[in-house]
Amino acid sequence: MPPASTGAGAATAASASSPVDTRLAPGAPGHRRMSLALFAAGLAAFALLYSTQALLPAISAEFGATASAASWTVSAATGALALCVLPLSALSERFGRRAMMTASLTVAVGVALLVPFAPSLEALIVLRAVQGAALAGLPASAMAYLAEEVRPRALIGAVGLFVAGNSIGGMSGRLVTGWVAQLWGWRAGLAAVGLTSLVCVLAFRALLPKARHFSPASLDPRALSGTVKAHLSDPLLVRLYGIGALFMTVFGAVYTVIGYRLAEAPFSLPQGVIGSIFLVYLVGTVSSAAAGKLVGRLGRRGALYLAVSTTTAGLLLSLSDSLATVLAGLVLITAGFFAGHAVASSSVSRTARTGRAQASALYQSAYYLGSSAGGTLGAIAFHAGGWTGTVWIGLVAVLGVVSITLYGTHSARVEARRLRPATA
């Protein structure tokens, strides 16, 4: 009897010291609903955020605006998101990730239903800025929700699926607006995206499981400032923020300007066909969802180098005057961007031990500032030097990613040499 009693006590002690992990994993109840819900949220967010991008030539024509002026209908939205994501992530720490994501999407869809009635380019830009500010509550809250509710080994895959929703949202939004605009005008195209996103938001709210591991925090500005300062003092997080911003600079420049290039000679494509070009976003769905496997095989830095190489090859191919070659270039740019983004954003969630929402918010701020800068700089470069100028903007940004990654590799080796004598 005593041995049995001792064994039971040992088992009890073991179970007490190793509590069951109740976070979601593939196959667990609620995991599928969570995945579908955040997929729908990502789809709606990207469709709304970039809804005017495929329509820029039509918007320029109606308002008599240059490419750089019309590009502000995209840059204003992404810039406002970048500025508002940190304060709204702080609110998510107090009121919950689920509540913040729901409010964010609801307001953004409400504004989307007003955008088609904008009487001027200036009014359209203001409405788009409001829409971007509203959407700021989604990305950081979603990343924090995943970090809290999903087991670490499944995190990259879960983030990849959320990013995949982004890619399909970006693709479908541009596809819908392109064809609807060709038939009934760009305003009808924006209305169609707003209604489609409304359906996604309703599905998101119905499917997303309640948070089980969220603990509300107080809204203390000093504590928030301290958390942000700590994140910005972490060299690895800062490098990841820079990588996200630079990858998005490439993507923002390319996809803001590509519509103008394809509308001009030698391509002279109609609006609907230009919108269909964004079907290449499906490649981003695959590459972002595969990011976890890439990291497993190549490591984080190896996956980033592969993403950079793929993006660079795509930029160079896009210089061709052959439509097939340009499309091949866009495929590679898209695949490289989404893989790099998924690796960097999931690494932020894993690196931050506290204040995950703020860590993700800082990444999103850098990411969307990169989008805003890329869209504006890409349009200015296109006006000054054609598509070659836009490609140069992308190549400089890619060189920045390589430099940051090489520096990270060097720093890791120096740190390993420093610690080696102490462990010997």
N, C-alpha and C positions, 0 to 999 in steps of 0.2 A: 503493500500500500504506500509506504513512504516514497518509493521511487516514482510511482504513478503520480502522486501528489506533486512531487518535485517537477516532473515533466510537464504537468498542467500549468504549474506556476511559471515555468520557463516559457511555455507557449504563450501564456498571457502576457508575460513581460516582453516577449518578442513582438507580439501584435501591438502592444502599447508603444514600443519604440519604433515600429514600422507601420504606421497607420495606412489604411487602404487609400490609394490615390483615386479620388472621386471625380477628377477632371475628365473631360471628354476625350475619347480616343476612337479611331475608326472602328465601326462595328458596335460601339456603345450606344445605348438609347439616347436619343437627342442629337447625336453627332450629325446624322444626315439632315435633320431639320435645320441645325445650326449652319451647316455648309450651304444649303439651298438659300436660307435667309440672307446670309452675308453675300452670297453670289448675286442675289437680286438687288441688294443694296449697292454693291459695287457697280452693277450694270446700270442702275438708275443714276448714280452719282457721275459716272464718266459720260453717260449719254447727255446729261444736263450740262456738265461743266464745259464740254467741248462742242455743244450743239451748233454753234455758229461757225465752227472751223471750216467745214466743207462748203459753207455758203458764202465765204468771204468775197469771191469774185462777184456774186449776185448782189451782196450788200454794198460793195464798192460801186457797182453800176447804178443802183437805185439812189444812193446818196451822193454820188460824184466824189467818192473818197479814194485816196491812194491805198495801196496795200498796207502800208505801215499804220495809217489811220484806222482802217477797218480791223486790223489785227488786234486793236485794243478791245474789241468785243470778246476776244479770248483772253488777252493778257490782264484785263481788268478783273475778270472772274478768278483767274488763278492767283493773281496778286492779292486780291481781297481774302481769298482762302488762306494764303500763306500768312497774312497778318492776323487773322482771327483764329487760327487753329490752336494756338497756345492758350489763350484765355478760355476758349470753349472746352478744351481738354481739361482745364482746371475745374470747370463746372461739372464735367463728367465724373470727376473724383468725388464730388459732393452728392450729385443727384443720380448717378449711375450711368453706365455705358449705354444700356438699352434705351433709357429715357432720352439721352442726348442724341443718339442716332435717329430715333423716331422723330424728335422735334426738328432736327437738322433736315432730314429728307422731306418732312411735311412742308416746312417753310419754302424749301427750294422748289418743290413742285408747285406750290402756290404762286411763286414768282414766275415760274415757267409758263403758267397760263396767262400771265400778263405780258410777257416779252413779245409775242407776235403783234401786239398793238402799239409798239413803240413808235412815236411820230417822227423821230429824228435819230441820227446816229448817236448824238450825245445822250439822248434818253435811253437808247438801247444799251450804251456802255454803262450807264448808271444802274439800270436794272440788272445787267449781267454782274456788276460788282456786288450788288445786294445778294444775288443768287450764289455767287462764290463764297461770300461771307457766311451764308446759311449752311452751305455744304461743308464748311470748316469743322462742324461738329461731328462729321462721320469718320474720316480716316483715322485720326488718332484714337478715337473711342473704339473703333473696330479692332485696331491692333492691340489695344489694352485689353479688350474683351477676350480676344483670342489668347493672349498671354496668360490671362487669369483662368480661363475656362478649358483650355486644351492642354493636354500633356506635352512636355517639352519635345519629345521625339516626334510628335505629330504636328509641331508648330509650323515648321517651314512649309509642309504640305498644305496646312490650313490657310496660311498667309498666301501661298501660291494660288489657291483656289479663289480667294478674295480678289487677288490681283487679276486672275483670269476673268472674273466678273467685270472688272474694270476694262479689260481689253475688249470683251464682247460688247460692253456698253458703249465704249468709244466707237467700235466698228458699226454697231447697229444704229447708233444715233446719227452717224454721218451717212450711212447707207439710206436710212429712212428720209433724212432731210434732203439728201441729194435728189432722189427720185420724186419725192413729193414736190420739192421746189421746181423741178423741171416741168411738172404737170400744172401746179397751181401757185407757184411762187414761194419765195423763201419764208414768208410769214406762215404759210400753211405747213411748211416743213418743221418749223419750230413748234407749232401747235401740236403736230403729230408726236414729237418727242416728249412734250409735256404730258400728253395723255398716256403714252406708253409708260413713262416713268411713274405715273400715278398708280398704274396696275402693279408695278414692281414694289412700290412702297407698301401697298396693301398686303402683298404676299410676304414681304419682309416682316411686317408687324405680326401677321398671323403665324409665321413659322418660327421666329427666333425664340429659343428657350429662355426662361428667366435666368439671370445670373445667380450662380450658387456660391461663388468665391469672391464676390465683391464686398469690400468693406468701406463704407462712406468715410471721407476725410473732411476736415473742416476747411473752409475757404479762408486760409490765412495767407495774405499777400507775402509776408516775410518768409513763410515756409515755402511758398511757391517760388519765390526769388531764390531761396537757398537751393531748392531742387534743380532749378534751371541752371544755376551757377555750377552746381556739382556735375551736371551732365555736360556742360560746355567745357569743363575742366578735364573731362575724360578723353584722352587722345584718340582712343578707338572710336568712340561715338562721334567725335568731331570729324574724323576721316570718313565715317559712314555717311554723315550729313553732306559732306562735300561730294562724295561719289554720287549720292542720290540727286543732288542739284545739277551736277555736270551731265549725268545721263539724261536728265529731263531737259536740259538745255538743247541737247542734240535732237531729242524727240520733238520738242516744241518748235524748234526752228524748221525742221523738215516738214512736219505735218501742217504748220500754219501756212507755209508757202507753196506746198506741192500743188494745191488747187490752181493757183495762178499759173504755175509752169505748165500744167497739163491743159489749161484753157488756151494757152498761146501756141503759136507755130513752134515746132513742126507737128505737134499733137492735135491741138484744136478740138479737144474732147468736149461734149455737152455736159451739163451739170449732173445729170443722172449717172453718167458713166464715171465722172470724177468721184462722185459719192461712192460708187461701187469699188473704187480703188481701195477703199478702207477695209475691204474684205480681208486684206492681208493681216488685219488685227487678229484673225484666227490663229496665226502663227504665234502671236504673243500669248494667246491662251495656252497653247501647248508648251511654250518655253518657260512661262512662269510656273505652270503646274509641275514642270519637270525640274524646277530649281533645286528641290530637296535632294533628288537623285544626283544632280550635278555636284552639289556640295559634298555628298557622301563619297563620290568617286574622286573628285579633284581637290577637295578642300575649298574653303571660302575664297581664298585668293585665286586659286586655279580657276574656279567658276567665273570670277570677275575678269580674269585675263581672257577667257574664252568669249565672254560677252563683249568685251572691248574689241577683240579681233573680228568678231562677227559684225559688229556695228561699223567698224572702219571699212571692212570690205564692202558693205552695203553702200556707204557714202561714196566710195570711189566708183562703184558700178552705176550709181544714179547719175553720174555725169554724162552718160551715153545719150545719144539722140534716138536710140532704139527703145520703143515703148516696152518691149519684153525685157530688155536689160534694166531699164528703170524700175520695173515692177520687181525684178529679182533683187535689186538693191533695196527696195522698200521692205521686202520680205526679210532680208538679213538685218536691216536696221531695227525692224520691229522685234525680231527674235532676240537680238542682242540686248536691246533696251529692256524688254520685259524680264529677261533672265537676270540681268544686272540689278534691276529694281527689286525683284523678289528676294534675291540674295541679301542685298543691303538692308532692306526694310525688316526682314526676319532677323537679321543679325542685331539690329537695334533692339528688338523685343527681347532677345536672349541676353544681350549684354547688360541692359539696365536691370538692376536688382530692386531698386525702389523707384517710385515715380514713373512707372512705365508709360502712363498716358502722356506725361510731359516729354519723356524721351522720344516717343513716337510723334508727338506734336512738333518737336523741334525738327525731326526728320521731314515731316510733311511740310513744314514751313520752308525748309531749304529746297525740298523737291519742287514745290509749286512756285517758289521764287525763280528756280531754274527754268520752269515752264514759261513763266511770264517773260523772263529775260530772253529765253530762246526764241519765243514768238516775235518779240519786238526786234531783237537784233537780227533774226533771220529775215524778217520783212525789210528792214533797212538795208541789209546786205544784198538782198535780191533786187531792191530798187537801184542800188549803186553798181552791182556787178553781176546781176543775173543769178542763175542757179549756182554757178561756181562760187559766188560770194557766200551763199547760204551753206554750201558744203564746207567751206573754210571755217565757218562758225562751228559746225559740227566737229570737224577734225581737231580744232583747238580744244574743245571741250573733252573730246576723247583722250587727247594727250594729257589733260588734267587728271582724268581718272587713272591713267597708267602711272602718272607721277605719284599720286596719292597711294596707290596700291604698292608700288615699289618701295616707297618710304615706309609703309606699314610692314612690309617684309623685312626691310633692313632693321627697323626698330625691334621687331620680334627676335631677330638673330642676335642683336646687341644685348637684349634683355636675357636671352638664353645663356649667352656667354658670361654675363654678369652673375647669374645665379648658379652656374655650374660649380665653382669652387665651394660654395656654401653647402651644396648637396653631396659633394664628393666625400 
